[in-house]
Amino acid sequence: MTTTEPVDVPTFGARARRVLLPVVLSFITVVGTFGSAQGQPDRRQPDWFMVVLLLIGTISLYWLRTHPVPVLWATVATTLIYMLREYPWGPVILTFVIAVFTVIRLGHRAAGWAGLISLYVLHVGGRMILGINQDGVYQVLLVGTCFCVLGFVAELFRAHRDRVMAAARTRREEELRRAGEERLRIAQELHDVVAHHISLINVQASTALHLVDRQPERAEPALAAIKDASKEALVELRSIVGILRQSDESAPRQPVAGLDHLDLLVARTSRAGLEVHKIVHGDPRPLTAGLDRAAFRIIQESLTNVVRHAKATSATVRIQYGEQALVLQIDDDGESLTGPPKEGNGIGGMRERATALGGTLSANRTPAGGLRITATLPL
């Protein structure tokens, strides 16, 4: 399969604007030069060659945006020939001024200054070589000063353009960075939701399979728990994925899970066979959305790890509202083990959530050998 690169085709409006400048400038330079010639009897009178020089310079401006440096040198050549043939002074210099100004503003600084210096030096030197009546020192210095002023003004506009472009790039990079962080956050949310609910479904499905033949009446609660867990998973997934939809699309939107959903989480986990106790110290207070969401997800992931790996029968969730921080502690009565616990993706993800808020998270053994997750989240 053959692929082709997209071609940047100028729109009708863009082509019209590109044509407008050469047309208007051609009219101004030709008519203005014939008019100014009336008061300059000592200069060469206008002829067809003068008109050709003027039109070459102005028409070349059509390609100024696409080929700025060649157009600059075309205007240098036509302006230099015009001056050395001593045609009447007039608007001929406008073409060269526009070309130099645009070239420097677009960033071709060396070419712009080279064009300025070349026209000035070749004009002064050419008049000496051809024996044309020399201007006074004052006139020569005045022309040189005007050329320098033109170059410095163009540099000022170029610097302004560079600052504007740099600011636009910075804003774009900041938008991309924020978009990347948001994608990572959504990915973490999806991981936590899927891992939690799938773990509960897996436990309940194993229970149902074990009891379906021996004690079918006890299998029904397990199947009901599977139904509830799958429904909750779908609701949360729709809520998270809804963020990714376009604003004009209809997507189910639910409030993002926070500590106000903790009782539901405890009840759902208890139905999976893990007895969960919730203990709150201090006066509960409203939390920021990010802190509230992170606290809930840390507790959810901790309970998910207990259900999947700890072989525990009970867990305790302690929430302490302090003056400076919110402290979460999740203990389980899993296998009596010694040594530091192995950290997988679950603990790593919880630690990333805590660190993103300027807090800390640790995983240690309880005195009985179970796992203890402690998270300190600054308020």
N, C-alpha and C positions, 0 to 999 in steps of 0.2 A: 504494500500500500504506500502510495506516494503522498507525502505531506508538503504543504507549501506554507511559507511564513506569511502572516498577514501583512498587507501593504497599507501604509498610512496614506489614504487618498484624501487630499484636501476637500473640504466641503465647498459648496457653491459660494457661501458667504466668505469663507477664507480666501478663495481665489479672487473674489470680487475686491476684497480689501487689498490683496497683493497687486491687483491691476490698477487700483485707484491711485496709489502713490505715484507710479511712473507716469500715468496719464496727466494728473494734475501738475506734477513737477515739470513735465515736458512743456506743457502750455505756459507755465509761469516763466521758465528759463528762456524759451524762444521769444515769447512776446516781450518779456522784460528786457532781454538783451537788445532787441530791435529798438525798444523805446529809449534805453539808456544810451544807445549809439548816437542819438540825435545831439546829445550834449558833449560828445567826445570826438571832435573832428580830427584830432591828432592821432587817433587809434585807427587800426585797419577797419575798413567798413565791412559789415556783415555780408557773407556770401553763402553758397550752398555747403561748402566744407565746414563752416562754422556750425550750421544747422545740424550737419551729420555728427559732429563732435558732441554737440549738446544732447542729441537724441540717443547716441550710444551710451552716454553716461546715465541719463535718466531711465532709459528702458532697461538697463542692466540691473536697476534696483528691484526689478521683479524677482530676481533670484537672490536677493540679499539675505533672506532668512535661511535658505537652503545651502547657498554657497557664498558665505560672507566674505571670505578672504579673496577669492578670485574677483568678485564684484568690486571690492576695495581697490585692487590694483587696476581694474579697468577704469575706475573713476580717477585714479591718480594719473594714468596715461592720458586720458582725454582732457583733464584739467591742465596738465602740464603742457600739452601741445597747444591748447587754447591760449594759455598765457604767453608762451614763447612766440606765437604768431601775432601777438599784440591785438587780439580782438578786444572789443569794448569791455570795460569792467562792468559786471552786472551779477545776476543771480546764478552764474555758472558754478560759483563756489558752494552753493547749497547742496548739490549732488555729492560733492566730496565730503562736506560736513556730515551729512546724514550717514554716509557709508562708514566714516571713521567712528562716529558716535555709536552706531549699531555694532560694529565689529568689536570695539572695546567692551561695550556693555554685555555682549554675549560671551566674553571671556577670552577672546583672541587678543590679548594685550600686546604681545610682541608684534603681531602683524599690524595692529592699529598704530602703534608708535612708529614702526618702520615706515608705514605709509605717510604719516605726518612729516617725519624727518626727510624722507626721500623727496617728497614734493617740494619742500622748502629748499633743500640743498640743490636739487636739480634745477629748480627755477632760478635761484641766484647764480649757480655755476653756469647754467645754459645761457643766461643773458650775457655773462662775461665772455663765454666762448664765441657766441654769435655776434658780439660787438653791439648789442642792443643798448640804447641809452640806459645807464645805470640809475637806479633810485638812490636817494641819499641814505646815509647810515640810519637816520631816524626811521625812514620808511621800512628799511630792512629789519631793524629791531622790532618795530611795531608789528610787522607781519609774523615774525618769529614768536613774539609774545602772544599774539592771538592764537597761533597754532598750539602753544603750550597750554593756554587757558582751555581750548577745546579738548585737549587730551585729558587734563585734570578733571574737567566737568564730567567727561565720559567715565573716568575712573570712579568718581563719586557715585554715579548711577550704577556702575557695575558692582561696587561694594554694597550698595543698598540692595540690589538684586540678589547678590550672594547671601546677604543676611536673611532676606525673605525666603529664599530657597532652603537655607540651612534650618530656619525655624520650621518650615513645612516638613522637611525631612525628620526633624526631631519629633514633631507632633505625630507623624506617621509611624515612626519607630515606637513611640510611646503607646500609640493605639495598638500596634502589633504585639507589644509586650503585654499589654493588659488583656488583649484577646487570647494570647497564649496562656496567661495565668488563669483566665476564665475557663478555657478548655481543660486545663489541668484540674481545676476545682470541680468541674462537672464530671470529669472522668473519675475523680475520687468519690464523688457522690454516688455515681453509678456503681462503682466497686463496692461501696459500703452497703448500698441497698440490696444489690444482687447477692452479695456474699451472706448477708444476714438472713434474708428470706429463703434462699436456697438451702442454707444450713438447717433452718427450722423445718423446711419441707422434707429434707433428707432424713432428719431424725424421726419425724412423724411417719414418713413412709416406711421406714425400717420397723417402727413400732407396729404399724398397721399390718405389714406383711407377717410379722411374728405372731400377731394375735388373730388374724383373720380366720384361721382354721381352728385354733384351740379355744379362743374366747372371742367370737365375732361381735358380741355386744360391746366389748371394750375397744374394738377397732373403729367404731363409728366416731368417737371423739377425736381420734387421731386424724381420720379423714376430714372431719370438720375443721380441724386446725390447719390441715393442708390447704383447704379451700380458703380459709381466712388469710393465711399467709400469702398465698398466691394473689388474692385480691388486693391485699395491701401492697404487694410488690408492684402490681400493675399500676395502681394509683400513684405510687411514688415515682415509678419510671415515667409515666405520662407527665407528671409534674415537672420532672427534670428535663425530659426531652422537649417539653413544650417551650422551654427557654430557647432552644435552638431553632424554633420555627420562625417564619416571617411574622411580622407584627399583624399583617392583614389576614393571616390564616387562623382558623379557629382551632384551638388546642386546649385540652383540659388543663386547668390551672388549679393547683391546690397549694395552700400555704406550705412553705418549706419546713420540714420537720425540725422542731426545737424541743426544749425541755418540757414544754407543755404536752408533748406526746410521750413523755417518759412512762406514765402509768400504763398506756397502751402497750409500750414496748415491754414493760415488766410482765404484764398479763400474757402477752403473746409468747414471750420466752418461757414463762411458767408452764404454759400448755405444752411446750415441747419437752417437759420433764425436768427442767432445771428450776428449782425453787429460788426465787429472787426476792431479796429484801431491800427496800429503799429507806434510807435514813437521811434526813435533811437537817443540817445544823445552820443556825443563823436565820435571818429574815430573808426569804426569797425576794428578789427585786427584778425589775425589767432589765434585760440584757440587750446589748446590740445584736443585730441580726447575725453577724459573723461569729460572735462569741457564742450565742445561743445555739447556732447550727453546729459549730465545732464541738461544743460540750456534748450535745446529743449524739453526734456521730462517734465520738470517742467512747461513750458508754455503750452504744450499739455494737461497735466493733469489738469491744472488750467482751461483751456477753456472747457475741458470735464466736469468738475464739474459745470461750469456755465450753460452749455447746459442741464445737467441732473437735477440740483437742484435749480438753482438761480431764475428761471422765469424772466430772464433778456432779454432785447432787444439789448443791446450793451455791449461791453467790450473793454478795452484799454490795450494794451501791451506796456510797456515802457522798453527799454533796454538801460542801461547806461554803456558805456565803460570807467571805471575810470583807474587811474594809478595803483591801487593796487587790485581792485576787479571789477567784473562784477555784476551789480545790475539789477535784474529783478523785475518789478512791474506789476501785472495784477489786474485791477479794473473792476468791473461790476456794472450795475445799477439795480441790483436785488431788492427784497423786502426791504423796509425800516424797518430794524430790529435794535434792540438795544441789547447790551450785547455781550460777546465774541461768535464767531461762534463755532458751533459744529464741532469737528475734527473727520473725519472718516479715512478709509484706504487711501484715496487719498492724503489728507494733510500729513498723517503720512509717506507715501511713498516718497512724495516730500521732506519732512524734512530729511529723511534718505539719500536721494541723496545729499542734500546740506551738511549734516554733514560729509558724507564720503569724501568730498572734502575740509573739514576744514571750511565750511561756515555756514551760518545760514538761517533759513526760519521762517517767522512769518505769521500768518493769523489774520487779524483785520478787523474792520468795517471801511468803508469809511465815510466821513461826511454825505453823503446822505443815509447811511444805507446799502450799498452794501458790497460785500466782497472784501478785498484787500489782495493779496498774495505778499509778499516781500521776495525775496531771494538774499542774498549777497554771491557771490562765489569768493574766492580769486583767483587772477591771478598768 
